[in-house]
Amino acid sequence: MEYLDAPDIRQRMEHIVQTIGMGHVDLTRVTCFRSKGTSTRRIIARCHGLPKVMQLGLNTKAFYVIEVISERFDRMSPDEQTEVIIHELMHIPKNFGGGFRQHDFVCRREVQKVHKLYKQKCNPNQGMGVLDQLKTAFKMNVEKQ
């Protein structure tokens, strides 16, 4: 198994956190890796946390690692990849204490809600008809004058 730093995933993760307002995620204490050579068949990504007992033993605060499995993640569309990153971020609890939110919370329906919010915030005109987009654009141009 090989682990590689993933600055591209980190950049996307930071953008997601900032765009949807996941203020509880301390970006200085989360990093991203891409792994190659895993024997797992179904896993696309993982979120690893530093357990409380290790934090105490190392005299440090919580830390999280988001690992994407290159063989599967890299073949996905950018939109699917974004959903996977959101899924992994949702495992990080509000107290940012080293633990995890389980799949009773981090389920497909909740991930899709957050993904939809992210897409709306990235493209506020998404879902608007052409006429509404033109009205919005015209209103913006009129206000600038």
N, CA, C and O atoms as a GROMACS GRO file, in nm:
protein
  580
    1MET      N    1   0.085  -0.117   0.000
    1MET     CA    2   0.000   0.000   0.000
    1MET      C    3   0.090   0.124   0.000
    1MET      O    4   0.188   0.131   0.074
    2GLU      N    5   0.056   0.218  -0.082
    2GLU     CA    6   0.133   0.341  -0.096
    2GLU      C    7   0.043   0.460  -0.064
    2GLU      O    8  -0.071   0.466  -0.110
    3TYR      N    9   0.092   0.553   0.015
    3TYR     CA   10   0.018   0.674   0.050
    3TYR      C   11   0.088   0.796  -0.010
    3TYR      O   12   0.208   0.815   0.009
    4LEU      N   13   0.012   0.877  -0.081
    4LEU     CA   14   0.066   0.997  -0.144
    4LEU      C   15  -0.011   1.119  -0.095
    4LEU      O   16  -0.133   1.115  -0.082
    5ASP      N   17   0.062   1.226  -0.069
    5ASP     CA   18  -0.004   1.352  -0.034
    5ASP      C   19  -0.100   1.388  -0.147
    5ASP      O   20  -0.068   1.367  -0.264
    6ALA      N   21  -0.217   1.443  -0.113
    6ALA     CA   22  -0.318   1.476  -0.215
    6ALA      C   23  -0.359   1.623  -0.204
    6ALA      O   24  -0.467   1.653  -0.155
    7PRO      N   25  -0.273   1.714  -0.250
    7PRO     CA   26  -0.306   1.856  -0.241
    7PRO      C   27  -0.430   1.893  -0.323
    7PRO      O   28  -0.500   1.988  -0.288
    8ASP      N   29  -0.459   1.820  -0.431
    8ASP     CA   30  -0.579   1.847  -0.511
    8ASP      C   31  -0.705   1.815  -0.431
    8ASP      O   32  -0.804   1.889  -0.437
    9ILE      N   33  -0.702   1.706  -0.357
    9ILE     CA   34  -0.817   1.668  -0.274
    9ILE      C   35  -0.829   1.767  -0.158
    9ILE      O   36  -0.940   1.807  -0.122
   10ARG      N   37  -0.717   1.805  -0.101
   10ARG     CA   38  -0.719   1.902   0.009
   10ARG      C   39  -0.782   2.034  -0.037
   10ARG      O   40  -0.864   2.092   0.035
   11GLN      N   41  -0.744   2.081  -0.155
   11GLN     CA   42  -0.798   2.206  -0.207
   11GLN      C   43  -0.950   2.196  -0.224
   11GLN      O   44  -1.023   2.288  -0.188
   12ARG      N   45  -0.996   2.086  -0.279
   12ARG     CA   46  -1.140   2.066  -0.296
   12ARG      C   47  -1.210   2.056  -0.161
   12ARG      O   48  -1.318   2.112  -0.142
   13MET      N   49  -1.148   1.984  -0.066
   13MET     CA   50  -1.205   1.969   0.068
   13MET      C   51  -1.218   2.106   0.136
   13MET      O   52  -1.320   2.136   0.196
   14GLU      N   53  -1.114   2.188   0.126
   14GLU     CA   54  -1.118   2.322   0.186
   14GLU      C   55  -1.230   2.406   0.124
   14GLU      O   56  -1.302   2.476   0.194
   15HIS      N   57  -1.244   2.398  -0.008
   15HIS     CA   58  -1.349   2.474  -0.077
   15HIS      C   59  -1.488   2.430  -0.030
   15HIS      O   60  -1.576   2.514  -0.006
   16ILE      N   61  -1.507   2.300  -0.016
   16ILE     CA   62  -1.636   2.248   0.033
   16ILE      C   63  -1.664   2.299   0.173
   16ILE      O   64  -1.772   2.349   0.200
   17VAL      N   65  -1.566   2.286   0.263
   17VAL     CA   66  -1.582   2.328   0.403
   17VAL      C   67  -1.619   2.476   0.410
   17VAL      O   68  -1.711   2.514   0.482
   18GLN      N   69  -1.548   2.559   0.335
   18GLN     CA   70  -1.572   2.703   0.338
   18GLN      C   71  -1.704   2.740   0.271
   18GLN      O   72  -1.774   2.830   0.317
   19THR      N   73  -1.738   2.673   0.162
   19THR     CA   74  -1.859   2.707   0.088
   19THR      C   75  -1.986   2.673   0.164
   19THR      O   76  -2.080   2.752   0.166
   20ILE      N   77  -1.989   2.556   0.228
   20ILE     CA   78  -2.112   2.517   0.297
   20ILE      C   79  -2.110   2.551   0.446
   20ILE      O   80  -2.205   2.521   0.518
   21GLY      N   81  -2.002   2.613   0.492
   21GLY     CA   82  -1.998   2.660   0.630
   21GLY      C   83  -1.982   2.551   0.734
   21GLY      O   84  -2.051   2.552   0.836
   22MET      N   85  -1.892   2.458   0.710
   22MET     CA   86  -1.863   2.355   0.810
   22MET      C   87  -1.758   2.411   0.906
   22MET      O   88  -1.644   2.363   0.911
   23GLY      N   89  -1.798   2.511   0.983
   23GLY     CA   90  -1.707   2.583   1.070
   23GLY      C   91  -1.642   2.499   1.178
   23GLY      O   92  -1.537   2.536   1.232
   24HIS      N   93  -1.701   2.386   1.211
   24HIS     CA   94  -1.644   2.299   1.314
   24HIS      C   95  -1.520   2.225   1.265
   24HIS      O   96  -1.444   2.171   1.346
   25VAL      N   97  -1.498   2.220   1.133
   25VAL     CA   98  -1.383   2.149   1.077
   25VAL      C   99  -1.262   2.243   1.078
   25VAL      O  100  -1.257   2.340   1.003
   26ASP      N  101  -1.167   2.210   1.164
   26ASP     CA  102  -1.043   2.289   1.175
   26ASP      C  103  -0.950   2.245   1.061
   26ASP      O  104  -0.886   2.140   1.068
   27LEU      N  105  -0.943   2.327   0.958
   27LEU     CA  106  -0.866   2.290   0.839
   27LEU      C  107  -0.717   2.273   0.867
   27LEU      O  108  -0.646   2.211   0.787
   28THR      N  109  -0.668   2.327   0.977
   28THR     CA  110  -0.527   2.308   1.012
   28THR      C  111  -0.502   2.170   1.071
   28THR      O  112  -0.388   2.129   1.091
   29ARG      N  113  -0.611   2.096   1.100
   29ARG     CA  114  -0.600   1.966   1.164
   29ARG      C  115  -0.667   1.855   1.081
   29ARG      O  116  -0.710   1.752   1.134
   30VAL      N  117  -0.674   1.880   0.950
   30VAL     CA  118  -0.724   1.779   0.856
   30VAL      C  119  -0.629   1.776   0.737
   30VAL      O  120  -0.589   1.881   0.686
   31THR      N  121  -0.593   1.658   0.694
   31THR     CA  122  -0.509   1.645   0.576
   31THR      C  123  -0.568   1.538   0.484
   31THR      O  124  -0.657   1.463   0.524
   32CYS      N  125  -0.519   1.532   0.363
   32CYS     CA  126  -0.573   1.439   0.264
   32CYS      C  127  -0.462   1.358   0.198
   32CYS      O  128  -0.355   1.410   0.166
   33PHE      N  129  -0.491   1.229   0.180
   33PHE     CA  130  -0.398   1.138   0.114
   33PHE      C  131  -0.471   1.059   0.007
   33PHE      O  132  -0.592   1.036   0.015
   34ARG      N  133  -0.396   1.018  -0.093
   34ARG     CA  134  -0.445   0.928  -0.197
   34ARG      C  135  -0.367   0.799  -0.175
   34ARG      O  136  -0.244   0.800  -0.169
   35SER      N  137  -0.438   0.687  -0.165
   35SER     CA  138  -0.370   0.559  -0.147
   35SER      C  139  -0.382   0.475  -0.274
   35SER      O  140  -0.479   0.484  -0.348
   36LYS      N  141  -0.280   0.394  -0.295
   36LYS     CA  142  -0.276   0.304  -0.411
   36LYS      C  143  -0.238   0.165  -0.362
   36LYS      O  144  -0.158   0.150  -0.269
   37GLY      N  145  -0.296   0.064  -0.425
   37GLY     CA  146  -0.257  -0.073  -0.394
   37GLY      C  147  -0.338  -0.138  -0.284
   37GLY      O  148  -0.292  -0.235  -0.225
   38THR      N  149  -0.456  -0.088  -0.255
   38THR     CA  150  -0.537  -0.148  -0.150
   38THR      C  151  -0.602  -0.277  -0.199
   38THR      O  152  -0.623  -0.294  -0.319
   39SER      N  153  -0.632  -0.366  -0.108
   39SER     CA  154  -0.700  -0.490  -0.145
   39SER      C  155  -0.850  -0.480  -0.122
   39SER      O  156  -0.924  -0.574  -0.154
   40THR      N  157  -0.897  -0.368  -0.067
   40THR     CA  158  -1.041  -0.353  -0.045
   40THR      C  159  -1.112  -0.340  -0.179
   40THR      O  160  -1.056  -0.287  -0.275
   41ARG      N  161  -1.234  -0.389  -0.185
   41ARG     CA  162  -1.305  -0.390  -0.312
   41ARG      C  163  -1.415  -0.285  -0.320
   41ARG      O  164  -1.446  -0.237  -0.429
   42ARG      N  165  -1.475  -0.248  -0.207
   42ARG     CA  166  -1.591  -0.159  -0.212
   42ARG      C  167  -1.560  -0.017  -0.164
   42ARG      O  168  -1.637   0.074  -0.193
   43ILE      N  169  -1.454   0.002  -0.092
   43ILE     CA  170  -1.427   0.132  -0.030
   43ILE      C  171  -1.371   0.229  -0.132
   43ILE      O  172  -1.280   0.197  -0.208
   44ILE      N  173  -1.429   0.350  -0.133
   44ILE     CA  174  -1.386   0.457  -0.224
   44ILE      C  175  -1.297   0.556  -0.149
   44ILE      O  176  -1.202   0.611  -0.205
   45ALA      N  177  -1.329   0.577  -0.021
   45ALA     CA  178  -1.254   0.672   0.062
   45ALA      C  179  -1.276   0.637   0.209
   45ALA      O  180  -1.367   0.562   0.243
   46ARG      N  181  -1.190   0.690   0.293
   46ARG     CA  182  -1.202   0.669   0.438
   46ARG      C  183  -1.170   0.798   0.510
   46ARG      O  184  -1.094   0.882   0.461
   47CYS      N  185  -1.228   0.812   0.627
   47CYS     CA  186  -1.194   0.922   0.717
   47CYS      C  187  -1.132   0.858   0.841
   47CYS      O  188  -1.194   0.774   0.906
   48HIS      N  189  -1.011   0.898   0.874
   48HIS     CA  190  -0.941   0.845   0.991
   48HIS      C  191  -0.931   0.956   1.095
   48HIS      O  192  -0.901   1.071   1.061
   49GLY      N  193  -0.956   0.923   1.218
   49GLY     CA  194  -0.943   1.020   1.327
   49GLY      C  195  -0.841   0.972   1.428
   49GLY      O  196  -0.816   0.852   1.440
   50LEU      N  197  -0.783   1.065   1.501
   50LEU     CA  198  -0.690   1.031   1.608
   50LEU      C  199  -0.773   1.011   1.736
   50LEU      O  200  -0.828   1.107   1.789
   51PRO      N  201  -0.783   0.887   1.784
   51PRO     CA  202  -0.868   0.861   1.901
   51PRO      C  203  -0.823   0.939   2.025
   51PRO      O  204  -0.708   0.979   2.037
   52LYS      N  205  -0.917   0.960   2.115
   52LYS     CA  206  -0.893   1.039   2.237
   52LYS      C  207  -0.774   0.987   2.318
   52LYS      O  208  -0.692   1.066   2.365
   53VAL      N  209  -0.764   0.856   2.333
   53VAL     CA  210  -0.654   0.801   2.413
   53VAL      C  211  -0.518   0.832   2.348
   53VAL      O  212  -0.420   0.856   2.419
   54MET      N  213  -0.512   0.834   2.215
   54MET     CA  214  -0.388   0.870   2.145
   54MET      C  215  -0.359   1.019   2.160
   54MET      O  216  -0.244   1.060   2.174
   55GLN      N  217  -0.464   1.100   2.157
   55GLN     CA  218  -0.446   1.245   2.178
   55GLN      C  219  -0.386   1.270   2.315
   55GLN      O  220  -0.294   1.351   2.330
   56LEU      N  221  -0.437   1.199   2.416
   56LEU     CA  222  -0.385   1.215   2.552
   56LEU      C  223  -0.241   1.166   2.560
   56LEU      O  224  -0.155   1.232   2.619
   57GLY      N  225  -0.214   1.049   2.501
   57GLY     CA  226  -0.079   0.992   2.503
   57GLY      C  227   0.024   1.078   2.431
   57GLY      O  228   0.140   1.084   2.472
   58LEU      N  229  -0.019   1.143   2.324
   58LEU     CA  230   0.071   1.227   2.245
   58LEU      C  231   0.066   1.374   2.286
   58LEU      O  232   0.139   1.458   2.233
   59ASN      N  233  -0.023   1.404   2.381
   59ASN     CA  234  -0.044   1.541   2.427
   59ASN      C  235  -0.071   1.635   2.308
   59ASN      O  236  -0.005   1.737   2.290
   60THR      N  237  -0.171   1.597   2.229
   60THR     CA  238  -0.207   1.675   2.111
   60THR      C  239  -0.359   1.681   2.097
   60THR      O  240  -0.432   1.614   2.170
   61LYS      N  241  -0.403   1.762   2.005
   61LYS     CA  242  -0.546   1.775   1.977
   61LYS      C  243  -0.588   1.676   1.869
   61LYS      O  244  -0.505   1.607   1.810
   62ALA      N  245  -0.718   1.671   1.846
   62ALA     CA  246  -0.773   1.582   1.742
   62ALA      C  247  -0.713   1.615   1.606
   62ALA      O  248  -0.675   1.729   1.577
   63PHE      N  249  -0.707   1.512   1.523
   63PHE     CA  250  -0.656   1.527   1.387
   63PHE      C  251  -0.729   1.425   1.300
   63PHE      O  252  -0.757   1.314   1.343
   64TYR      N  253  -0.760   1.465   1.178
   64TYR     CA  254  -0.831   1.377   1.085
   64TYR      C  255  -0.755   1.367   0.954
   64TYR      O  256  -0.688   1.462   0.911
   65VAL      N  257  -0.766   1.251   0.891
   65VAL     CA  258  -0.709   1.227   0.759
   65VAL      C  259  -0.820   1.175   0.669
   65VAL      O  260  -0.890   1.079   0.703
   66ILE      N  261  -0.836   1.239   0.555
   66ILE     CA  262  -0.927   1.187   0.454
   66ILE      C  263  -0.841   1.118   0.350
   66ILE      O  264  -0.752   1.178   0.290
   67GLU      N  265  -0.869   0.989   0.331
   67GLU     CA  266  -0.793   0.906   0.237
   67GLU      C  267  -0.887   0.868   0.122
   67GLU      O  268  -0.995   0.815   0.145
   68VAL      N  269  -0.844   0.896   0.001
   68VAL     CA  270  -0.920   0.849  -0.116
   68VAL      C  271  -0.844   0.732  -0.178
   68VAL      O  272  -0.722   0.735  -0.190
   69ILE      N  273  -0.919   0.630  -0.218
   69ILE     CA  274  -0.860   0.512  -0.279
   69ILE      C  275  -0.848   0.539  -0.428
   69ILE      O  276  -0.948   0.541  -0.500
   70SER      N  277  -0.728   0.560  -0.474
   70SER     CA  278  -0.701   0.606  -0.610
   70SER      C  279  -0.768   0.520  -0.717
   70SER      O  280  -0.825   0.572  -0.812
   71GLU      N  281  -0.760   0.388  -0.701
   71GLU     CA  282  -0.813   0.297  -0.804
   71GLU      C  283  -0.962   0.319  -0.830
   71GLU      O  284  -1.009   0.294  -0.941
   72ARG      N  285  -1.037   0.364  -0.731
   72ARG     CA  286  -1.180   0.385  -0.749
   72ARG      C  287  -1.216   0.533  -0.760
   72ARG      O  288  -1.291   0.573  -0.849
   73PHE      N  289  -1.162   0.613  -0.671
   73PHE     CA  290  -1.196   0.756  -0.664
   73PHE      C  291  -1.159   0.829  -0.794
   73PHE      O  292  -1.238   0.908  -0.846
   74ASP      N  293  -1.040   0.802  -0.845
   74ASP     CA  294  -0.991   0.875  -0.962
   74ASP      C  295  -1.070   0.845  -1.089
   74ASP      O  296  -1.062   0.922  -1.185
   75ARG      N  297  -1.144   0.737  -1.091
   75ARG     CA  298  -1.226   0.702  -1.208
   75ARG      C  299  -1.364   0.768  -1.205
   75ARG      O  300  -1.436   0.765  -1.304
   76MET      N  301  -1.398   0.826  -1.093
   76MET     CA  302  -1.532   0.887  -1.077
   76MET      C  303  -1.538   1.024  -1.144
   76MET      O  304  -1.436   1.088  -1.168
   77SER      N  305  -1.660   1.068  -1.173
   77SER     CA  306  -1.679   1.203  -1.227
   77SER      C  307  -1.648   1.304  -1.117
   77SER      O  308  -1.655   1.270  -0.999
   78PRO      N  309  -1.616   1.427  -1.153
   78PRO     CA  310  -1.590   1.530  -1.051
   78PRO      C  311  -1.708   1.548  -0.954
   78PRO      O  312  -1.687   1.572  -0.835
   79ASP      N  313  -1.829   1.537  -1.004
   79ASP     CA  314  -1.947   1.551  -0.920
   79ASP      C  315  -1.957   1.437  -0.818
   79ASP      O  316  -1.988   1.460  -0.701
   80GLU      N  317  -1.930   1.314  -0.863
   80GLU     CA  318  -1.931   1.200  -0.772
   80GLU      C  319  -1.818   1.212  -0.669
   80GLU      O  320  -1.836   1.178  -0.552
   81GLN      N  321  -1.702   1.260  -0.714
   81GLN     CA  322  -1.590   1.279  -0.621
   81GLN      C  323  -1.627   1.380  -0.512
   81GLN      O  324  -1.594   1.360  -0.395
   82THR      N  325  -1.695   1.486  -0.552
   82THR     CA  326  -1.738   1.587  -0.454
   82THR      C  327  -1.830   1.524  -0.350
   82THR      O  328  -1.817   1.552  -0.231
   83GLU      N  329  -1.922   1.440  -0.395
   83GLU     CA  330  -2.011   1.371  -0.301
   83GLU      C  331  -1.932   1.285  -0.204
   83GLU      O  332  -1.964   1.279  -0.085
   84VAL      N  333  -1.829   1.218  -0.253
   84VAL     CA  334  -1.747   1.132  -0.167
   84VAL      C  335  -1.673   1.217  -0.063
   84VAL      O  336  -1.668   1.180   0.055
   85ILE      N  337  -1.618   1.329  -0.104
   85ILE     CA  338  -1.547   1.417  -0.010
   85ILE      C  339  -1.644   1.469   0.095
   85ILE      O  340  -1.611   1.473   0.213
   86ILE      N  341  -1.764   1.510   0.053
   86ILE     CA  342  -1.866   1.556   0.147
   86ILE      C  343  -1.900   1.445   0.245
   86ILE      O  344  -1.911   1.468   0.365
   87HIS      N  345  -1.918   1.324   0.193
   87HIS     CA  346  -1.949   1.208   0.279
   87HIS      C  347  -1.843   1.193   0.388
   87HIS      O  348  -1.876   1.178   0.506
   88GLU      N  349  -1.717   1.197   0.349
   88GLU     CA  350  -1.610   1.180   0.447
   88GLU      C  351  -1.607   1.295   0.547
   88GLU      O  352  -1.586   1.273   0.666
   89LEU      N  353  -1.628   1.417   0.501
   89LEU     CA  354  -1.631   1.532   0.592
   89LEU      C  355  -1.746   1.522   0.693
   89LEU      O  356  -1.732   1.564   0.808
   90MET      N  357  -1.858   1.465   0.649
   90MET     CA  358  -1.972   1.452   0.739
   90MET      C  359  -1.947   1.354   0.853
   90MET      O  360  -2.019   1.355   0.952
   91HIS      N  361  -1.845   1.270   0.840
   91HIS     CA  362  -1.809   1.179   0.949
   91HIS      C  363  -1.744   1.255   1.066
   91HIS      O  364  -1.740   1.204   1.178
   92ILE      N  365  -1.695   1.374   1.041
   92ILE     CA  366  -1.628   1.452   1.146
   92ILE      C  367  -1.736   1.519   1.231
   92ILE      O  368  -1.815   1.599   1.179
   93PRO      N  369  -1.741   1.487   1.361
   93PRO     CA  370  -1.848   1.542   1.446
   93PRO      C  371  -1.827   1.690   1.478
   93PRO      O  372  -1.717   1.744   1.464
   94LYS      N  373  -1.935   1.754   1.520
   94LYS     CA  374  -1.932   1.898   1.551
   94LYS      C  375  -1.829   1.932   1.658
   94LYS      O  376  -1.773   2.041   1.656
   95ASN      N  377  -1.804   1.841   1.752
   95ASN     CA  378  -1.708   1.872   1.860
   95ASN      C  379  -1.562   1.855   1.816
   95ASN      O  380  -1.470   1.888   1.891
   96PHE      N  381  -1.540   1.803   1.694
   96PHE     CA  382  -1.406   1.786   1.637
   96PHE      C  383  -1.312   1.723   1.741
   96PHE      O  384  -1.201   1.771   1.764
   97GLY      N  385  -1.359   1.615   1.802
   97GLY     CA  386  -1.284   1.556   1.912
   97GLY      C  387  -1.204   1.432   1.880
   97GLY      O  388  -1.141   1.375   1.970
   98GLY      N  389  -1.204   1.388   1.754
   98GLY     CA  390  -1.129   1.267   1.719
   98GLY      C  391  -1.219   1.149   1.687
   98GLY      O  392  -1.174   1.049   1.631
   99GLY      N  393  -1.347   1.161   1.723
   99GLY     CA  394  -1.444   1.053   1.697
   99GLY      C  395  -1.506   1.066   1.559
   99GLY      O  396  -1.458   1.141   1.474
  100PHE      N  397  -1.614   0.991   1.539
  100PHE     CA  398  -1.681   0.986   1.410
  100PHE      C  399  -1.831   0.991   1.422
  100PHE      O  400  -1.889   0.941   1.519
  101ARG      N  401  -1.895   1.054   1.323
  101ARG     CA  402  -2.040   1.039   1.305
  101ARG      C  403  -2.059   0.910   1.227
  101ARG      O  404  -1.990   0.886   1.128
  102GLN      N  405  -2.152   0.829   1.271
  102GLN     CA  406  -2.174   0.698   1.208
  102GLN      C  407  -2.267   0.708   1.087
  102GLN      O  408  -2.319   0.816   1.055
  103HIS      N  409  -2.287   0.596   1.021
  103HIS     CA  410  -2.369   0.594   0.900
  103HIS      C  411  -2.518   0.609   0.926
  103HIS      O  412  -2.596   0.615   0.831
  104ASP      N  413  -2.560   0.615   1.051
  104ASP     CA  414  -2.701   0.649   1.076
  104ASP      C  415  -2.724   0.797   1.045
  104ASP      O  416  -2.836   0.837   1.012
  105PHE      N  417  -2.620   0.878   1.054
  105PHE     CA  418  -2.626   1.020   1.018
  105PHE      C  419  -2.570   1.044   0.879
  105PHE      O  420  -2.629   1.115   0.798
  106VAL      N  421  -2.456   0.983   0.853
  106VAL     CA  422  -2.389   1.001   0.723
  106VAL      C  423  -2.446   0.897   0.627
  106VAL      O  424  -2.384   0.795   0.599
  107CYS      N  425  -2.565   0.927   0.577
  107CYS     CA  426  -2.632   0.836   0.484
  107CYS      C  427  -2.648   0.906   0.350
  107CYS      O  428  -2.626   1.027   0.339
  108ARG      N  429  -2.685   0.831   0.249
  108ARG     CA  430  -2.696   0.884   0.113
  108ARG      C  431  -2.787   1.006   0.106
  108ARG      O  432  -2.753   1.105   0.041
  109ARG      N  433  -2.901   1.000   0.172
  109ARG     CA  434  -2.997   1.111   0.167
  109ARG      C  435  -2.936   1.239   0.224
  109ARG      O  436  -2.952   1.346   0.165
  110GLU      N  437  -2.868   1.230   0.337
  110GLU     CA  438  -2.808   1.348   0.400
  110GLU      C  439  -2.692   1.402   0.318
  110GLU      O  440  -2.674   1.523   0.305
  111VAL      N  441  -2.612   1.311   0.262
  111VAL     CA  442  -2.499   1.352   0.178
  111VAL      C  443  -2.552   1.426   0.055
  111VAL      O  444  -2.497   1.529   0.014
  112GLN      N  445  -2.659   1.373  -0.004
  112GLN     CA  446  -2.716   1.438  -0.123
  112GLN      C  447  -2.772   1.576  -0.090
  112GLN      O  448  -2.763   1.667  -0.172
  113LYS      N  449  -2.830   1.593   0.029
  113LYS     CA  450  -2.879   1.725   0.070
  113LYS      C  451  -2.764   1.826   0.078
  113LYS      O  452  -2.775   1.938   0.028
  114VAL      N  453  -2.655   1.784   0.140
  114VAL     CA  454  -2.539   1.872   0.154
  114VAL      C  455  -2.477   1.899   0.017
  114VAL      O  456  -2.435   2.011  -0.011
  115HIS      N  457  -2.471   1.798  -0.067
  115HIS     CA  458  -2.416   1.815  -0.201
  115HIS      C  459  -2.500   1.914  -0.282
  115HIS      O  460  -2.446   1.998  -0.353
  116LYS      N  461  -2.630   1.904  -0.269
  116LYS     CA  462  -2.720   1.997  -0.340
  116LYS      C  463  -2.696   2.140  -0.290
  116LYS      O  464  -2.689   2.234  -0.370
  117LEU      N  465  -2.684   2.157  -0.158
  117LEU     CA  466  -2.655   2.289  -0.101
  117LEU      C  467  -2.523   2.343  -0.154
  117LEU      O  468  -2.514   2.460  -0.191
  118TYR      N  469  -2.422   2.258  -0.160
  118TYR     CA  470  -2.290   2.299  -0.211
  118TYR      C  471  -2.301   2.347  -0.355
  118TYR      O  472  -2.246   2.451  -0.391
  119LYS      N  473  -2.370   2.269  -0.438
  119LYS     CA  474  -2.385   2.307  -0.579
  119LYS      C  475  -2.463   2.438  -0.594
  119LYS      O  476  -2.431   2.520  -0.680
  120GLN      N  477  -2.564   2.458  -0.510
  120GLN     CA  478  -2.641   2.582  -0.516
  120GLN      C  479  -2.554   2.702  -0.477
  120GLN      O  480  -2.563   2.808  -0.538
  121LYS      N  481  -2.470   2.683  -0.376
  121LYS     CA  482  -2.384   2.793  -0.333
  121LYS      C  483  -2.272   2.821  -0.434
  121LYS      O  484  -2.227   2.935  -0.446
  122CYS      N  485  -2.229   2.718  -0.505
  122CYS     CA  486  -2.127   2.737  -0.608
  122CYS      C  487  -2.186   2.803  -0.732
  122CYS      O  488  -2.117   2.878  -0.802
  123ASN      N  489  -2.312   2.774  -0.760
  123ASN     CA  490  -2.379   2.827  -0.878
  123ASN      C  491  -2.519   2.870  -0.838
  123ASN      O  492  -2.615   2.795  -0.857
  124PRO      N  493  -2.533   2.992  -0.783
  124PRO     CA  494  -2.663   3.034  -0.731
  124PRO      C  495  -2.774   3.038  -0.835
  124PRO      O  496  -2.891   3.035  -0.798
  125ASN      N  497  -2.741   3.044  -0.964
  125ASN     CA  498  -2.844   3.048  -1.068
  125ASN      C  499  -2.887   2.909  -1.112
  125ASN      O  500  -2.976   2.895  -1.197
  126GLN      N  501  -2.825   2.805  -1.055
  126GLN     CA  502  -2.860   2.668  -1.093
  126GLN      C  503  -3.006   2.641  -1.057
  126GLN      O  504  -3.052   2.678  -0.949
  127GLY      N  505  -3.076   2.577  -1.144
  127GLY     CA  506  -3.215   2.546  -1.118
  127GLY      C  507  -3.310   2.656  -1.163
  127GLY      O  508  -3.431   2.637  -1.165
  128MET      N  509  -3.254   2.771  -1.200
  128MET     CA  510  -3.337   2.880  -1.250
  128MET      C  511  -3.358   2.861  -1.399
  128MET      O  512  -3.271   2.810  -1.470
  129GLY      N  513  -3.474   2.902  -1.447
  129GLY     CA  514  -3.499   2.898  -1.590
  129GLY      C  515  -3.417   3.006  -1.659
  129GLY      O  516  -3.364   3.096  -1.593
  130VAL      N  517  -3.406   2.997  -1.790
  130VAL     CA  518  -3.329   3.093  -1.868
  130VAL      C  519  -3.382   3.235  -1.846
  130VAL      O  520  -3.304   3.329  -1.832
  131LEU      N  521  -3.514   3.250  -1.845
  131LEU     CA  522  -3.574   3.381  -1.827
  131LEU      C  523  -3.537   3.440  -1.690
  131LEU      O  524  -3.503   3.558  -1.680
  132ASP      N  525  -3.543   3.357  -1.585
  132ASP     CA  526  -3.506   3.404  -1.452
  132ASP      C  527  -3.358   3.442  -1.445
  132ASP      O  528  -3.322   3.540  -1.380
  133GLN      N  529  -3.272   3.366  -1.513
  133GLN     CA  530  -3.129   3.397  -1.515
  133GLN      C  531  -3.105   3.531  -1.585
  133GLN      O  532  -3.023   3.611  -1.540
  134LEU      N  533  -3.177   3.553  -1.695
  134LEU     CA  534  -3.162   3.680  -1.767
  134LEU      C  535  -3.211   3.797  -1.680
  134LEU      O  536  -3.148   3.903  -1.677
  135LYS      N  537  -3.322   3.778  -1.610
  135LYS     CA  538  -3.374   3.883  -1.521
  135LYS      C  539  -3.272   3.915  -1.412
  135LYS      O  540  -3.248   4.031  -1.381
  136THR      N  541  -3.214   3.810  -1.353
  136THR     CA  542  -3.114   3.829  -1.248
  136THR      C  543  -2.992   3.902  -1.303
  136THR      O  544  -2.943   3.996  -1.241
  137ALA      N  545  -2.944   3.860  -1.419
  137ALA     CA  546  -2.828   3.925  -1.482
  137ALA      C  547  -2.859   4.070  -1.515
  137ALA      O  548  -2.776   4.158  -1.494
  138PHE      N  549  -2.980   4.095  -1.568
  138PHE     CA  550  -3.019   4.232  -1.603
  138PHE      C  551  -3.028   4.318  -1.478
  138PHE      O  552  -2.984   4.433  -1.478
  139LYS      N  553  -3.084   4.263  -1.372
  139LYS     CA  554  -3.098   4.336  -1.245
  139LYS      C  555  -2.960   4.373  -1.192
  139LYS      O  556  -2.940   4.484  -1.143
  140MET      N  557  -2.864   4.283  -1.201
  140MET     CA  558  -2.727   4.308  -1.154
  140MET      C  559  -2.664   4.420  -1.236
  140MET      O  560  -2.599   4.509  -1.181
  141ASN      N  561  -2.683   4.416  -1.367
  141ASN     CA  562  -2.625   4.519  -1.454
  141ASN      C  563  -2.687   4.655  -1.428
  141ASN      O  564  -2.617   4.756  -1.432
  142VAL      N  565  -2.816   4.659  -1.403
  142VAL     CA  566  -2.886   4.786  -1.375
  142VAL      C  567  -2.835   4.844  -1.244
  142VAL      O  568  -2.815   4.965  -1.233
  143GLU      N  569  -2.814   4.759  -1.143
  143GLU     CA  570  -2.769   4.804  -1.012
  143GLU      C  571  -2.627   4.861  -1.018
  143GLU      O  572  -2.593   4.951  -0.941
  144LYS      N  573  -2.542   4.810  -1.109
  144LYS     CA  574  -2.404   4.856  -1.123
  144LYS      C  575  -2.398   4.996  -1.182
  144LYS      O  576  -2.303   5.070  -1.157
  145GLN      N  577  -2.500   5.034  -1.262
  145GLN     CA  578  -2.497   5.164  -1.330
  145GLN      C  579  -2.537   5.276  -1.240
  145GLN      O  580  -2.539   5.392  -1.283
   0.00000   0.00000   0.00000
